[in-house]
Amino acid sequence: MSDRKGWGKTVIGWFIVPEEQAQGDLAASPVDDPATEEIIRRAAAAEPLPVFKSAPPPAATGGRVDFDQVFEAAGITSDERERISRTLELLNSLPAGTDEAVKKQIVMASLRAFGVPIEQIIETGAEELQALEAYIRGGAADVEKLTMEAEQKIREFEQEIANLRQMMQQRVAEQNAVVRVCNSKKLEVQKVLEFFGQEAVAKVVHESPKLHEPAAS
């Protein structure tokens, strides 16, 4: 176990994910999880890898990755990918608990028997890991950019909402003031009409073309 971790951190470096981080990535919850956000930030901050030169890789719609297309975009041929797949199938076909030295002898002998160049398999495996790391970094950079733009728009919308709320509150307050002062003025005018009496006022209102009789409450 320690050999794998040391090999991953010192020989291959950036495109081997240490085992603890891989477990954390798999257990990570949605995008609002701080650990997940930190993983994306680190990947987005890493230097882009010039792997996809001929054509951009496909988008991971719904989080699903078409590995064949990703590797194809990285210039890894189907024959090269097939060698990795066959080697993996051979490894997985060995009985559990097989000694590592014995396992290596069996796999190496089988590959040589089929005339598969070991160095090319290693190179293709490294290429695939490099392509996947480049894919992760590219996607993370896109997510980081989208997140920043979305957060900026959210802040703008929140400010607009706050301005609209303030405008509504101000308008309501103004209308309340209008109601108060108008009712106060109505009381003054009402005093004059009450002086002439209800019957006289009703007659004038009914006969005047300028006035509309108030609806019965």
C-alpha positions as CSV (number, residue, x, y, z in Angstrom):
1,M,0.0,0.0,0.0
2,S,2.8,2.5,1.0
3,D,4.7,1.5,-2.2
4,R,1.7,2.5,-4.3
5,K,1.3,5.9,-2.6
6,G,5.0,6.7,-2.8
7,W,5.1,5.6,-6.5
8,G,2.1,7.8,-7.3
9,K,3.5,10.9,-5.6
10,T,7.1,10.7,-6.7
11,V,7.4,8.9,-10.1
12,I,4.3,9.9,-12.0
13,G,3.4,12.9,-9.9
14,W,0.4,14.9,-11.0
15,F,-1.7,12.4,-12.9
16,I,-1.9,9.7,-10.2
17,V,-4.5,10.6,-7.5
18,P,-3.4,9.5,-4.0
19,E,-5.6,6.9,-2.6
20,E,-6.9,9.0,0.3
21,Q,-7.9,11.8,-2.1
22,A,-9.6,9.3,-4.5
23,Q,-11.8,8.0,-1.6
24,G,-12.6,11.6,-0.6
25,D,-13.6,12.4,-4.2
26,L,-15.9,9.4,-4.5
27,A,-17.6,10.2,-1.1
28,A,-17.9,13.9,-1.9
29,S,-21.4,15.2,-2.0
30,P,-23.0,17.9,-4.2
31,V,-21.4,21.2,-5.3
32,D,-22.3,23.0,-2.1
33,D,-20.0,20.6,-0.1
34,P,-16.9,22.6,0.9
35,A,-14.6,19.6,0.2
36,T,-16.0,19.2,-3.3
37,E,-15.6,22.9,-4.0
38,E,-12.0,22.8,-2.8
39,I,-11.3,19.9,-5.2
40,I,-12.7,21.8,-8.1
41,R,-10.8,25.0,-7.1
42,R,-7.5,23.1,-6.9
43,A,-8.1,21.5,-10.3
44,A,-9.1,24.8,-11.9
45,A,-6.0,26.5,-10.5
46,A,-3.7,23.9,-11.9
47,E,-1.9,24.6,-15.2
48,P,-3.8,23.5,-18.2
49,L,-2.4,20.5,-20.0
50,P,-2.0,20.8,-23.8
51,V,-3.4,17.3,-24.5
52,F,-6.5,18.0,-26.6
53,K,-4.9,19.7,-29.6
54,S,-6.8,18.4,-32.6
55,A,-10.3,18.7,-31.2
56,P,-11.9,19.5,-27.8
57,P,-13.1,16.5,-25.8
58,P,-16.9,16.0,-25.4
59,A,-18.8,17.6,-22.5
60,A,-19.7,15.4,-19.6
61,T,-23.4,15.9,-19.9
62,G,-25.1,14.9,-16.6
63,G,-21.7,14.0,-15.2
64,R,-21.3,11.1,-17.6
65,V,-17.9,10.8,-19.4
66,D,-17.5,9.1,-22.8
67,F,-13.9,7.9,-22.1
68,D,-13.4,6.6,-25.7
69,Q,-14.1,10.1,-27.1
70,V,-12.0,11.7,-24.4
71,F,-9.0,9.5,-25.2
72,E,-9.7,9.8,-29.0
73,A,-9.6,13.6,-28.6
74,A,-6.2,13.2,-26.8
75,G,-4.9,11.3,-29.8
76,I,-5.0,7.8,-28.2
77,T,-6.0,5.3,-30.9
78,S,-8.5,2.5,-30.4
79,D,-5.8,-0.1,-30.8
80,E,-3.8,1.5,-28.0
81,R,-6.9,1.7,-25.8
82,E,-7.7,-1.9,-26.5
83,R,-4.3,-3.0,-25.2
84,I,-5.0,-1.3,-21.9
85,S,-8.4,-2.9,-21.7
86,R,-7.0,-6.4,-22.4
87,T,-4.3,-5.9,-19.8
88,L,-6.9,-4.8,-17.3
89,E,-9.1,-7.8,-18.1
90,L,-6.1,-10.1,-17.7
91,L,-5.3,-8.6,-14.3
92,N,-8.9,-8.9,-13.1
93,S,-9.1,-12.5,-14.3
94,L,-6.4,-13.6,-11.8
95,P,-7.6,-15.3,-8.6
96,A,-7.9,-13.0,-5.6
97,G,-5.0,-13.3,-3.3
98,T,-2.5,-14.1,-6.0
99,D,1.0,-13.1,-5.0
100,E,2.0,-9.8,-6.6
101,A,5.3,-11.3,-8.0
102,V,3.4,-14.3,-9.4
103,K,0.7,-12.0,-10.8
104,K,3.3,-9.9,-12.6
105,Q,5.0,-13.0,-14.1
106,I,1.7,-14.3,-15.4
107,V,0.7,-11.0,-17.0
108,M,4.1,-10.2,-18.5
109,A,4.3,-13.7,-20.0
110,S,0.8,-13.5,-21.4
111,L,1.5,-10.1,-23.0
112,R,4.8,-11.2,-24.5
113,A,3.1,-14.3,-25.8
114,F,0.6,-12.1,-27.7
115,G,3.4,-9.9,-28.9
116,V,2.2,-6.9,-27.1
117,P,5.0,-4.3,-26.5
118,I,5.1,-3.6,-22.7
119,E,6.6,-0.2,-23.2
120,Q,3.7,0.9,-25.4
121,I,1.2,-0.3,-22.9
122,I,2.9,1.7,-20.2
123,E,3.0,4.7,-22.4
124,T,-0.6,4.4,-23.3
125,G,-1.6,4.0,-19.7
126,A,0.3,7.1,-18.8
127,E,-1.3,8.9,-21.8
128,E,-4.8,7.9,-20.6
129,L,-4.1,9.2,-17.1
130,Q,-2.7,12.4,-18.5
131,A,-5.8,12.8,-20.7
132,L,-8.1,12.3,-17.8
133,E,-6.2,14.8,-15.6
134,A,-6.4,17.3,-18.5
135,Y,-10.1,16.6,-18.8
136,I,-10.6,17.2,-15.1
137,R,-8.7,20.4,-15.1
138,G,-10.5,21.7,-18.2
139,G,-13.9,20.9,-16.7
140,A,-13.0,22.4,-13.4
141,A,-11.8,25.6,-15.1
142,D,-15.1,25.8,-16.9
143,V,-17.0,25.2,-13.7
144,E,-15.0,27.9,-11.9
145,K,-15.6,30.4,-14.6
146,L,-19.3,29.6,-14.7
147,T,-19.5,29.8,-10.9
148,M,-17.9,33.2,-10.8
149,E,-20.1,34.6,-13.5
150,A,-23.2,33.1,-11.8
151,E,-22.2,34.5,-8.4
152,Q,-21.7,37.9,-10.0
153,K,-25.2,37.7,-11.6
154,I,-26.7,36.5,-8.3
155,R,-25.2,39.5,-6.5
156,E,-26.6,41.8,-9.2
157,F,-30.0,40.2,-8.9
158,E,-29.9,40.4,-5.1
159,Q,-29.0,44.1,-5.3
160,E,-31.8,44.7,-7.8
161,I,-34.3,42.8,-5.6
162,A,-33.1,44.9,-2.6
163,N,-33.6,48.1,-4.7
164,L,-37.1,46.9,-5.7
165,R,-38.0,46.1,-2.1
166,Q,-36.8,49.5,-1.0
167,M,-38.8,51.2,-3.8
168,M,-41.9,49.3,-2.9
169,Q,-41.5,50.1,0.8
170,Q,-40.9,53.8,-0.1
171,R,-44.0,53.9,-2.4
172,V,-46.2,52.2,0.3
173,A,-45.0,54.7,2.9
174,E,-45.7,57.6,0.5
175,Q,-49.2,56.3,-0.2
176,N,-49.9,55.9,3.5
177,A,-48.9,59.5,4.0
178,V,-51.2,60.5,1.1
179,V,-54.1,58.7,2.7
180,R,-53.5,60.4,6.0
181,V,-53.2,63.9,4.7
182,C,-56.1,63.4,2.3
183,N,-58.4,62.0,5.0
184,S,-57.4,65.0,7.2
185,K,-58.4,67.4,4.4
186,K,-61.7,65.4,3.8
187,L,-62.6,66.0,7.4
188,E,-62.1,69.8,6.9
189,V,-64.3,69.8,3.8
190,Q,-66.8,67.5,5.4
191,K,-67.3,70.0,8.2
192,V,-68.6,72.5,5.5
193,L,-71.0,70.0,4.0
194,E,-72.3,68.9,7.3
195,F,-73.1,72.5,8.0
196,F,-75.6,72.5,5.1
197,G,-77.2,69.2,6.1
198,Q,-77.4,65.7,4.7
199,E,-80.5,66.3,2.7
200,A,-79.2,69.3,0.9
201,V,-75.9,67.6,0.1
202,A,-77.6,64.5,-1.2
203,K,-79.9,66.6,-3.5
204,V,-76.9,68.5,-5.0
205,V,-74.9,65.3,-5.5
206,H,-77.8,63.6,-7.2
207,E,-78.6,66.5,-9.6
208,S,-75.0,67.6,-10.4
209,P,-73.5,66.3,-13.7
210,K,-70.0,66.8,-12.2
211,L,-70.6,64.4,-9.3
212,H,-70.9,60.6,-8.9
213,E,-73.0,59.4,-6.1
214,P,-70.8,57.2,-3.8
215,A,-71.7,53.5,-3.8
216,A,-73.5,52.3,-0.8
217,S,-71.2,50.6,1.7
